């Protein structure tokens, strides 16, 4: 796609804590969103209205260490202005980490080949006073080995209707998961999952059902049973939003977009 004369396209990598926002997507109501804050700040730097397109819409309370967005504008600004200048106008809970000009063929959503999410759980007798908006808390211990075994049934291309929110607007429930990995370090359990795309609430619905396996309420082969049932009503409740992190997007090499966040890993972020 060629851009009109005088128009440039820029890509940004953005990180944010979702605790204070009603998700990424701008809303008609006055509620605060990540997109709304970014567009307001970028518009000040560009001296013209800016509209963003993102790689993946995150829900209220969900965080990102590597959200990718693009926008078009006629303003002549260097990449430092988009990065450092825009950050001066953003709340502390949102930061642009990377900026570059990209060709008109690049699209933050449609050019993406895969997306990666992490889900973090803290196991402790008492909920942390500091991490309540950043991790999901479990008083009960979890059998991470059983969860890892159960999750492997999801790898590959499948119909994920059992893990799809009722309000999901995707045309097809079929997605291809590249890997699902669960590991434990100290009091923290991390799920890493990568797929070509995700359905609405898909990661949180998967995690909610894996919790049932980890607590011993269901056997490890239950995940395969749910997958084949193609019935959301048979799966477990949706896991909380605040344990979920959008951490990476893969694009064709020609666009030179980093695929994973440069910052510390999720475990390291919380000192585990």
Backbone bond lengths (Angstrom), bond angles and torsions (degrees), N, CA, C in turn:
res aa  C-N    CA-C-N  psi(-1)  N-CA   C-N-CA  omega(-1)  CA-C   N-CA-C  phi
1 X - - - 1.463 - - 1.519 109.42 -
2 X 1.330 116.81 125.94 1.458 120.14 177.08 1.524 109.17 -93.06
3 X 1.315 115.74 140.65 1.458 121.65 179.79 1.527 109.95 -85.82
4 X 1.317 118.19 154.65 1.467 120.99 175.84 1.521 110.75 -60.13
5 X 1.317 118.41 154.58 1.465 121.44 179.09 1.530 111.11 -54.20
6 X 1.320 115.60 134.58 1.459 120.60 177.67 1.512 114.89 84.49
7 X 1.323 118.42 -3.63 1.467 121.80 -179.19 1.523 109.74 -100.79
8 X 1.325 116.34 132.74 1.459 122.15 176.09 1.528 109.52 -114.94
9 X 1.312 115.26 151.85 1.469 120.53 175.36 1.525 108.40 -113.20
10 X 1.327 115.06 134.73 1.458 121.47 179.67 1.519 109.78 -123.21
11 X 1.325 115.17 145.48 1.459 121.70 173.81 1.522 108.77 -114.62
12 X 1.314 115.77 140.51 1.458 122.62 178.45 1.517 109.34 -126.18
13 X 1.328 116.14 147.79 1.458 121.78 167.25 1.516 106.87 -108.60
14 X 1.315 115.12 127.01 1.457 121.45 -171.60 1.521 109.89 -124.24
15 X 1.330 116.35 140.78 1.460 120.94 170.71 1.526 108.43 -118.71
16 X 1.330 115.59 148.94 1.468 119.13 178.23 1.514 111.49 -159.29
17 X 1.303 113.33 151.56 1.458 120.97 168.69 1.518 106.63 -92.00
18 X 1.330 116.72 120.93 1.463 120.03 -174.18 1.512 114.97 -82.44
19 X 1.332 117.93 0.20 1.460 120.91 -172.15 1.525 113.21 -59.20
20 X 1.311 117.19 -33.58 1.470 120.88 -174.31 1.529 113.51 -96.74
21 X 1.332 117.36 7.57 1.464 119.53 -171.94 1.527 112.21 -126.70
22 X 1.320 114.88 152.45 1.465 121.66 176.58 1.529 110.13 -88.31
23 X 1.307 115.15 47.18 1.454 121.25 -179.79 1.516 112.19 91.44
24 X 1.340 115.35 -179.94 1.460 119.71 -179.79 1.517 112.06 -76.66
25 X 1.302 117.79 -46.19 1.468 122.16 -167.79 1.523 113.02 -68.20
26 X 1.340 114.88 133.65 1.458 121.21 174.61 1.525 110.13 -59.00
27 X 1.334 117.22 141.92 1.456 122.05 -177.13 1.519 110.55 -122.99
28 X 1.317 115.02 155.51 1.465 120.14 -179.16 1.523 110.89 -66.85
29 X 1.335 116.57 -28.98 1.462 120.16 178.73 1.527 109.38 -74.72
30 X 1.293 115.66 177.37 1.467 120.75 -178.17 1.526 111.77 -85.24
31 X 1.330 117.70 7.33 1.450 119.84 -177.03 1.526 111.48 -66.56
32 X 1.314 115.89 147.11 1.459 122.60 -173.91 1.525 110.71 -78.16
33 X 1.341 116.63 130.28 1.459 122.16 178.12 1.522 110.18 -131.65
34 X 1.327 115.79 159.31 1.462 120.48 178.15 1.525 110.02 -65.27
35 X 1.310 117.34 -44.95 1.466 120.52 179.31 1.524 111.03 -59.08
36 X 1.315 116.39 -42.87 1.456 119.94 -179.84 1.513 112.08 -60.63
37 X 1.329 117.34 -43.75 1.460 120.94 179.82 1.528 111.22 -66.76
38 X 1.323 116.95 -41.58 1.461 120.48 179.50 1.527 111.72 -65.02
39 X 1.322 116.38 -45.63 1.465 119.56 -178.85 1.523 111.29 -63.97
40 X 1.300 116.48 -37.65 1.467 119.78 178.69 1.534 110.69 -64.18
41 X 1.334 116.70 -44.30 1.468 120.25 -179.24 1.521 111.82 -69.47
42 X 1.321 116.91 -43.56 1.468 120.46 179.92 1.521 111.46 -64.91
43 X 1.312 116.80 -36.41 1.463 120.64 179.63 1.521 111.23 -63.86
44 X 1.323 116.71 -31.81 1.469 119.90 177.62 1.525 110.23 -68.13
45 X 1.330 116.70 -41.03 1.465 119.89 179.46 1.527 110.69 -69.75
46 X 1.319 117.00 -39.41 1.466 121.22 -177.44 1.518 113.05 -80.10
47 X 1.334 116.69 -19.04 1.471 121.89 -174.02 1.527 110.90 58.51
48 X 1.320 116.01 33.47 1.464 123.29 175.64 1.529 107.27 -160.93
49 X 1.326 117.80 157.65 1.465 119.59 -179.52 1.527 111.46 -64.52
50 X 1.342 115.38 135.47 1.457 121.98 179.17 1.533 108.87 -117.82
51 X 1.327 115.39 134.96 1.462 121.50 176.24 1.523 108.38 -121.27
52 X 1.323 116.62 129.79 1.457 121.93 -175.47 1.522 112.61 -99.84
53 X 1.318 114.87 151.77 1.465 123.79 168.13 1.520 106.20 -121.38
54 X 1.336 118.63 132.29 1.458 121.19 -175.60 1.524 111.87 -112.25
55 X 1.335 115.37 162.76 1.466 121.33 179.04 1.521 111.51 -73.85
56 X 1.335 116.50 -33.08 1.460 120.15 -178.80 1.509 110.43 -161.26
57 X 1.320 117.12 127.93 1.455 121.17 179.41 1.526 110.06 -76.28
58 X 1.302 115.99 123.81 1.460 120.04 177.33 1.520 109.78 -100.03
59 X 1.342 115.70 147.53 1.457 121.60 -177.48 1.516 111.56 -80.07
60 X 1.318 115.73 172.56 1.457 121.86 176.19 1.527 109.58 -56.08
61 X 1.337 116.29 131.25 1.453 121.55 177.50 1.508 115.07 88.55
62 X 1.341 118.61 -13.47 1.462 121.95 -179.47 1.529 109.64 -83.13
63 X 1.318 116.12 142.50 1.462 122.12 -176.79 1.523 111.36 -103.95
64 X 1.326 116.04 168.06 1.463 120.62 175.39 1.518 109.49 -145.27
65 X 1.319 115.90 135.40 1.459 121.16 169.74 1.524 110.88 -104.89
66 X 1.360 116.03 -8.69 1.465 119.14 -175.04 1.531 110.11 -156.90
67 X 1.326 116.14 60.37 1.461 120.81 172.08 1.531 107.97 -83.37
68 X 1.309 117.41 135.83 1.472 121.44 179.11 1.524 109.05 -111.09
69 X 1.326 116.02 132.50 1.461 121.57 178.35 1.527 108.46 -132.32
70 X 1.330 115.58 159.78 1.459 118.98 170.59 1.528 108.81 -136.29
71 X 1.334 114.79 159.09 1.462 120.98 175.48 1.513 108.92 -152.88
72 X 1.335 115.55 158.02 1.458 122.90 177.35 1.518 109.01 -113.20
73 X 1.324 116.71 144.66 1.456 120.14 175.04 1.526 109.89 -161.83
74 X 1.316 115.34 165.79 1.462 121.02 178.17 1.526 111.93 -101.50
75 X 1.335 116.39 -6.26 1.464 119.80 -178.98 1.527 110.59 -68.14
76 X 1.312 117.01 136.34 1.455 121.98 177.39 1.519 108.91 -92.60
77 X 1.323 115.93 99.52 1.464 122.85 179.76 1.531 107.58 -132.62
78 X 1.338 115.77 145.50 1.458 117.64 176.55 1.524 109.87 -83.80
79 X 1.321 115.34 170.04 1.454 119.59 -175.58 1.522 112.29 -65.09
80 X 1.328 116.87 -30.16 1.465 119.57 177.47 1.527 110.79 -64.26
81 X 1.315 116.98 -37.73 1.468 120.23 178.65 1.522 110.81 -64.73
82 X 1.340 116.86 -42.47 1.466 118.83 178.73 1.519 111.13 -64.86
83 X 1.332 116.47 -35.17 1.463 120.09 -177.62 1.530 111.92 -80.69
84 X 1.311 115.75 -67.35 1.459 119.47 -173.57 1.522 112.40 -74.22
85 X 1.331 116.13 -39.62 1.459 118.59 -179.95 1.516 112.38 -63.86
86 X 1.313 116.58 -45.88 1.461 119.64 -178.75 1.520 111.04 -65.01
87 X 1.330 117.71 -38.72 1.468 120.28 -178.55 1.521 112.53 -60.72
88 X 1.316 117.25 -28.32 1.468 119.10 179.14 1.525 111.76 -68.47
89 X 1.315 117.73 -17.89 1.461 121.94 -178.94 1.530 112.91 -106.03
90 X 1.321 116.35 6.14 1.461 120.16 -178.60 1.526 111.65 -102.55
91 X 1.325 117.46 153.21 1.469 119.93 172.18 1.527 109.93 -62.75
92 X 1.325 116.09 158.99 1.459 119.81 -178.53 1.523 112.85 -62.01
93 X 1.322 117.71 -20.95 1.462 121.52 -176.59 1.533 113.15 -85.54
94 X 1.346 117.76 1.83 1.463 122.25 176.89 1.524 108.44 -132.08
95 X 1.317 116.57 132.25 1.458 120.69 177.13 1.526 110.74 -141.25
96 X 1.334 115.09 136.62 1.462 121.29 169.21 1.522 107.11 -84.92
97 X 1.341 116.66 125.72 1.455 121.29 -177.31 1.520 113.41 -102.94
98 X 1.337 116.43 -15.45 1.470 119.56 -172.42 1.515 108.09 -160.78
99 X 1.342 116.46 141.79 1.460 121.05 178.53 1.523 109.04 -145.42
100 X 1.322 116.65 139.76 1.460 119.92 175.28 1.526 109.45 -157.97
101 X 1.320 115.42 152.26 1.457 120.06 172.48 1.516 108.67 -77.65
102 X 1.332 116.19 140.20 1.464 121.29 -178.46 1.526 109.26 -130.60
103 X 1.330 117.25 159.19 1.470 119.56 178.06 1.519 111.50 -69.38
104 X 1.313 115.84 161.36 1.455 120.94 -178.85 1.511 113.61 -62.47
105 X 1.333 118.37 -18.61 1.463 121.39 179.42 1.516 112.08 -73.86
106 X 1.333 116.43 -18.05 1.467 118.98 -178.51 1.521 110.76 -74.95
107 X 1.333 116.13 136.58 1.461 122.00 176.20 1.522 107.20 -138.49
108 X 1.325 116.35 123.98 1.466 120.49 -174.44 1.519 112.33 -55.91
109 X 1.325 117.47 -36.84 1.462 120.54 -178.87 1.526 112.25 -90.68
110 X 1.316 117.03 -55.20 1.465 120.35 -169.93 1.524 113.87 -78.09
111 X 1.333 117.77 -19.30 1.464 119.77 176.20 1.528 112.07 -84.08
112 X 1.325 117.22 -12.62 1.465 121.12 -176.97 1.526 110.57 -67.37
113 X 1.313 115.56 134.71 1.462 121.60 179.00 1.519 112.35 -99.95
114 X 1.314 117.26 -26.30 1.462 121.56 179.60 1.526 109.12 -161.25
115 X 1.325 114.76 157.08 1.455 121.83 178.58 1.526 109.08 -133.21
116 X 1.332 116.09 146.00 1.459 121.15 -178.72 1.526 110.03 -123.86
117 X 1.327 114.96 134.41 1.462 121.70 175.31 1.520 109.43 -123.38
118 X 1.326 115.66 151.78 1.457 122.90 169.41 1.528 108.41 -119.42
119 X 1.322 115.24 147.16 1.471 119.83 174.82 1.521 107.38 -129.76
120 X 1.330 115.89 126.44 1.457 121.91 -172.15 1.522 111.44 -115.87
121 X 1.332 114.89 130.02 1.462 122.38 179.29 1.518 109.47 -123.99
122 X 1.310 116.87 136.18 1.458 121.91 174.05 1.524 108.60 -106.96
123 X 1.328 116.03 128.78 1.459 121.31 177.25 1.525 108.47 -103.58
124 X 1.317 115.89 119.72 1.464 120.67 -177.51 1.521 108.82 -162.79
125 X 1.309 116.56 155.36 1.467 120.31 177.83 1.523 111.01 -67.53
126 X 1.345 116.01 -28.16 1.463 121.42 -175.76 1.521 109.19 -127.44
127 X 1.321 117.00 136.36 1.462 121.32 176.64 1.528 110.51 -66.31
128 X 1.326 116.59 135.76 1.459 121.19 -179.86 1.527 111.58 -66.33
129 X 1.318 115.88 138.06 1.468 120.61 176.04 1.520 111.28 -74.16
130 X 1.329 117.50 -21.01 1.454 121.70 -174.78 1.522 113.50 -99.57
131 X 1.327 117.30 -27.11 1.461 120.55 -170.74 1.515 114.10 -108.40
132 X 1.324 118.03 10.55 1.468 120.34 -172.71 1.525 113.00 -62.02
133 X 1.331 118.07 -24.51 1.464 120.51 179.41 1.521 112.34 -97.57
134 X 1.342 116.94 1.79 1.466 119.91 -173.17 1.519 114.71 -122.19
135 X 1.320 118.07 -15.37 1.459 121.85 178.40 1.520 107.87 -139.91
136 X 1.338 115.42 158.62 1.455 120.16 171.94 1.520 107.92 -92.96
137 X 1.297 116.56 135.50 1.459 121.95 -174.49 1.522 111.05 -100.56
138 X 1.330 115.27 137.91 1.467 120.89 174.46 1.515 108.94 -130.44
139 X 1.315 116.61 120.39 1.464 120.11 175.01 1.523 110.34 -71.26
140 X 1.346 115.65 -34.68 1.456 121.23 -177.43 1.526 110.58 -83.93
141 X 1.310 116.21 140.81 1.460 120.72 177.75 1.534 109.70 -66.86
142 X 1.331 116.70 158.29 1.458 122.44 -177.85 1.527 110.23 -124.93
143 X 1.315 115.86 138.66 1.458 122.11 175.28 1.536 106.98 -86.79
144 X 1.306 115.89 91.97 1.463 121.34 -174.47 1.523 111.43 -67.35
145 X 1.316 117.46 -33.33 1.466 120.30 178.40 1.526 110.80 -62.92
146 X 1.328 117.04 -43.21 1.467 120.70 178.01 1.528 110.61 -65.13
147 X 1.319 116.99 -38.67 1.462 121.20 178.40 1.526 110.90 -63.81
148 X 1.334 116.60 -40.86 1.459 120.83 179.25 1.524 110.80 -64.59
149 X 1.311 116.80 -42.81 1.465 120.32 178.14 1.526 110.22 -62.40
150 X 1.335 116.25 -45.44 1.462 121.13 -177.96 1.522 111.70 -62.72
151 X 1.317 116.53 -38.68 1.467 120.84 -174.70 1.521 112.91 -67.61
152 X 1.331 117.74 -22.65 1.466 119.55 -175.96 1.527 112.22 -66.99
153 X 1.336 117.47 -19.61 1.466 120.19 176.81 1.527 111.72 -65.14
154 X 1.327 116.66 -18.41 1.458 121.15 -176.12 1.524 112.96 -87.81
155 X 1.318 116.91 -15.45 1.464 120.70 -175.81 1.531 109.69 -69.12
156 X 1.321 115.32 136.86 1.455 121.11 -178.24 1.518 111.02 109.91
157 X 1.318 116.10 -172.83 1.470 121.55 -178.98 1.524 109.60 -93.25
158 X 1.335 115.90 121.88 1.461 121.16 -176.13 1.523 110.39 -144.75
159 X 1.309 114.71 167.14 1.464 122.89 168.20 1.525 106.94 -86.47
160 X 1.343 117.00 115.90 1.457 121.72 -174.81 1.538 112.04 -102.74
161 X 1.318 116.81 33.94 1.467 120.53 179.75 1.523 111.91 -55.68
162 X 1.324 118.46 -36.24 1.469 121.70 -178.66 1.523 112.27 -65.66
163 X 1.316 117.16 -16.43 1.468 121.30 -178.00 1.529 111.28 -120.48
164 X 1.304 115.94 27.26 1.464 122.47 -176.30 1.528 109.58 -112.23
165 X 1.319 117.25 132.06 1.465 120.90 178.23 1.523 110.41 -65.14
166 X 1.320 116.45 148.56 1.463 120.58 -178.37 1.520 112.18 -62.40
167 X 1.345 117.14 -27.80 1.467 120.86 -179.13 1.523 113.12 -92.07
168 X 1.338 117.33 7.80 1.465 120.94 179.78 1.527 110.40 -61.67
169 X 1.336 116.74 133.83 1.459 122.17 -176.51 1.526 113.05 -105.40
170 X 1.337 117.51 7.54 1.464 119.99 179.46 1.519 110.33 -64.82
171 X 1.331 116.12 143.14 1.459 120.95 -178.05 1.528 111.98 -69.57
172 X 1.314 117.25 -30.56 1.468 121.47 -177.32 1.525 109.51 -132.14
173 X 1.345 118.06 142.09 1.454 121.61 176.13 1.527 113.13 -86.52
174 X 1.323 117.62 2.90 1.463 121.46 -176.58 1.531 109.85 -84.53
175 X 1.316 114.97 127.42 1.453 122.10 176.31 1.528 108.77 -139.17
176 X 1.323 116.38 160.25 1.462 121.04 -179.94 1.520 109.76 -117.99
177 X 1.332 115.88 112.66 1.463 121.47 178.11 1.518 109.14 -90.10
178 X 1.322 115.84 127.06 1.465 121.44 -179.93 1.516 111.52 -81.65
179 X 1.335 116.52 -43.33 1.463 119.89 175.21 1.522 110.17 -157.84
180 X 1.338 114.74 154.42 1.462 123.23 168.87 1.518 105.72 -134.29
181 X 1.322 117.09 124.49 1.459 121.13 -178.18 1.521 109.70 -133.13
182 X 1.320 115.92 132.54 1.457 121.13 175.66 1.517 109.13 -119.04
183 X 1.327 116.44 135.47 1.459 121.35 -179.74 1.520 108.71 -145.52
184 X 1.322 113.92 160.28 1.463 119.33 -178.97 1.516 110.00 -127.47
185 X 1.310 115.73 138.86 1.455 122.38 172.99 1.519 107.50 -137.42
186 X 1.301 116.44 111.11 1.461 120.00 -177.30 1.518 110.97 61.57
187 X 1.318 115.46 -125.01 1.467 120.66 -177.39 1.523 112.77 -89.02
188 X 1.339 117.76 4.14 1.462 120.43 -172.84 1.533 111.72 -113.01
189 X 1.330 114.77 138.39 1.458 122.29 174.17 1.524 107.64 -115.45
190 X 1.318 116.21 127.65 1.462 121.26 -178.21 1.516 109.99 -116.37
191 X 1.330 116.62 128.23 1.451 121.66 168.62 1.519 108.53 -104.41
192 X 1.331 116.85 128.90 1.463 123.45 173.93 1.513 107.20 -113.35
193 X 1.325 116.62 130.42 1.463 120.05 -178.39 1.526 109.43 -141.96
194 X 1.335 115.47 135.20 1.458 121.03 -179.36 1.517 109.31 -131.69
195 X 1.329 116.50 134.93 1.465 121.84 -179.54 1.518 109.47 -149.13
196 X 1.336 115.23 166.03 1.460 118.19 177.40 1.520 111.31 -65.54
197 X 1.326 116.73 -30.75 1.468 122.95 175.88 1.521 106.87 -167.71
198 X 1.336 116.04 167.41 1.455 120.83 -178.78 1.526 110.31 -129.00
199 X 1.311 115.45 148.29 1.459 122.12 173.23 1.526 109.03 -81.53
200 X 1.331 116.00 165.22 1.457 120.84 179.32 1.530 110.35 -60.62
201 X 1.316 116.36 124.86 1.474 124.57 179.86 1.528 113.11 66.77
202 X 1.317 117.83 12.16 1.466 119.98 -174.50 1.533 112.29 -59.91
203 X 1.326 117.83 -47.85 1.463 120.17 -177.94 1.530 110.20 -64.91
204 X 1.305 117.46 -44.31 1.464 120.31 -178.83 1.528 111.47 -67.74
205 X 1.322 117.50 -33.48 1.458 119.70 177.11 1.530 111.24 -70.84
206 X 1.310 116.89 -38.36 1.462 120.34 174.55 1.523 110.03 -61.99
207 X 1.332 116.38 -45.52 1.457 119.61 -178.52 1.517 111.20 -64.44
208 X 1.326 117.55 -38.91 1.458 120.34 178.46 1.512 112.07 -59.13
209 X 1.328 117.15 -39.20 1.460 120.81 178.65 1.525 111.54 -75.36
210 X 1.323 117.40 -34.86 1.469 119.68 176.33 1.526 111.36 -64.64
211 X 1.321 117.13 -31.65 1.464 119.41 175.17 1.529 110.69 -58.86
212 X 1.314 117.08 -40.04 1.468 120.77 -179.86 1.528 110.74 -62.13
213 X 1.318 116.19 -38.22 1.459 120.25 176.41 1.526 109.72 -68.72
214 X 1.324 117.24 -45.29 1.460 121.53 -178.54 1.512 113.42 -62.48
215 X 1.326 117.29 -30.60 1.474 121.54 179.13 1.517 112.72 -85.73
216 X 1.324 116.53 -4.71 1.454 120.17 179.85 1.508 114.54 84.46
217 X 1.332 117.64 8.06 1.465 120.74 179.71 1.514 112.03 -77.10
218 X 1.331 116.51 -23.07 1.463 121.69 179.91 1.525 109.14 -137.22
219 X 1.340 117.69 150.78 1.469 120.36 177.44 1.523 111.34 -74.89
220 X 1.324 115.29 166.22 1.463 120.18 -177.39 1.523 112.24 -63.02
221 X 1.337 118.13 -29.79 1.471 119.37 -178.36 1.528 113.07 -80.34
222 X 1.332 116.59 1.85 1.476 120.48 179.49 1.519 111.80 -63.87
223 X 1.345 117.40 -34.72 1.465 119.88 -178.87 1.518 110.68 -62.57
224 X 1.328 117.53 -39.72 1.457 120.76 177.21 1.526 110.85 -65.11
225 X 1.331 116.06 -39.08 1.469 120.81 177.86 1.524 110.90 -61.62
226 X 1.336 116.17 -44.39 1.466 120.57 178.97 1.523 111.07 -63.31
227 X 1.301 116.48 -43.80 1.458 121.20 -178.48 1.525 110.67 -58.54
228 X 1.312 116.79 -45.50 1.464 121.19 -177.76 1.526 112.26 -74.36
229 X 1.337 116.91 -23.84 1.468 120.34 -179.56 1.523 112.19 -69.74
230 X 1.326 117.50 -31.13 1.470 122.56 -178.51 1.531 111.06 52.34
231 X 1.327 114.03 48.39 1.472 121.05 -175.82 1.526 108.32 -142.86
232 X 1.327 116.53 106.54 1.466 120.89 -178.50 1.527 111.86 -59.08
233 X 1.319 118.30 -30.60 1.458 121.55 -177.10 1.522 113.03 -67.00
234 X 1.320 118.06 -17.64 1.455 121.01 -178.44 1.523 112.70 -90.07
235 X 1.318 116.96 -14.27 1.470 120.67 -179.52 1.530 110.01 -87.82
236 X 1.320 115.31 173.58 1.467 121.13 -176.86 1.525 111.41 -80.19
237 X 1.309 114.83 177.01 1.466 121.81 179.83 1.531 110.46 -66.64
238 X 1.311 115.54 156.74 1.463 122.13 178.20 1.526 110.31 -68.91
239 X 1.326 117.04 130.99 1.463 120.96 177.35 1.530 109.87 -68.86
240 X 1.328 117.96 153.67 1.470 121.25 -178.68 1.528 113.20 -59.06
241 X 1.318 115.12 153.50 1.468 120.61 -177.19 1.510 112.90 -71.80
242 X 1.334 118.10 -33.26 1.462 119.58 -167.37 1.524 114.71 -73.00
243 X 1.360 118.40 -5.60 1.458 119.64 174.18 1.515 113.30 -91.65
244 X 1.331 117.30 -1.78 1.463 121.86 -171.80 1.525 112.27 -99.73
245 X 1.342 115.31 135.17 1.463 122.30 179.80 1.531 109.56 -130.79
246 X 1.325 115.82 130.39 1.469 122.64 172.62 1.524 105.47 -88.41
247 X 1.346 117.49 114.29 1.465 119.18 -168.09 1.526 115.42 -119.28
248 X 1.330 118.88 -6.57 1.456 116.96 -179.04 1.511 113.88 -170.17
249 X 1.329 115.74 151.48 1.465 123.13 175.60 1.525 107.33 -138.02
250 X 1.318 116.47 132.54 1.463 121.28 176.70 1.525 110.22 -99.43
251 X 1.348 115.61 133.92 1.459 122.02 176.75 1.522 109.37 -127.86
252 X 1.328 117.85 160.90 1.466 119.78 173.69 1.530 111.06 -54.69
253 X 1.325 116.04 143.89 1.463 121.40 -174.34 1.525 112.57 -58.62
254 X 1.322 117.04 -26.09 1.471 120.17 -176.79 1.521 113.34 -61.26
255 X 1.344 117.22 -20.62 1.465 119.76 -177.85 1.528 112.56 -91.35
256 X 1.326 117.97 -13.22 1.469 122.60 175.59 1.536 112.61 58.16
257 X 1.318 116.82 37.89 1.461 121.20 177.54 1.523 108.63 -95.30
258 X 1.338 119.84 123.13 1.469 120.16 176.38 1.527 110.07 -54.87
259 X 1.333 117.08 141.84 1.459 120.27 -172.63 1.508 114.50 -94.73
260 X 1.325 118.56 -14.67 1.456 120.28 -177.01 1.517 108.76 -142.89
261 X 1.315 116.35 153.04 1.452 120.88 -176.42 1.527 113.09 -58.74
262 X 1.311 116.57 145.25 1.455 121.26 -179.61 1.517 112.12 -83.90
263 X 1.312 117.11 -17.39 1.453 121.40 -174.31 1.511 112.64 -74.09
264 X 1.335 118.21 -176.24 1.456 121.57 -179.68 1.513 111.51 -64.54
265 X 1.320 115.96 154.71 1.452 120.70 176.16 1.514 110.81 -65.76
266 X 1.312 116.87 165.79 1.465 120.48 -178.05 1.509 111.41 -61.14
267 X 1.338 118.63 -41.56 1.458 120.23 178.13 1.525 110.55 -60.63
268 X 1.326 115.92 -48.85 1.455 120.23 -177.75 1.522 111.86 -63.37
269 X 1.341 115.96 -33.24 1.455 120.99 -179.42 1.530 111.25 -56.89
270 X 1.331 115.12 -34.22 1.462 118.87 -176.82 1.523 112.80 -108.41
271 X 1.332 115.53 16.94 1.448 119.42 172.00 1.511 114.69 71.62
272 X 1.335 117.40 23.44 1.461 119.20 -178.93 1.529 110.64 -86.46
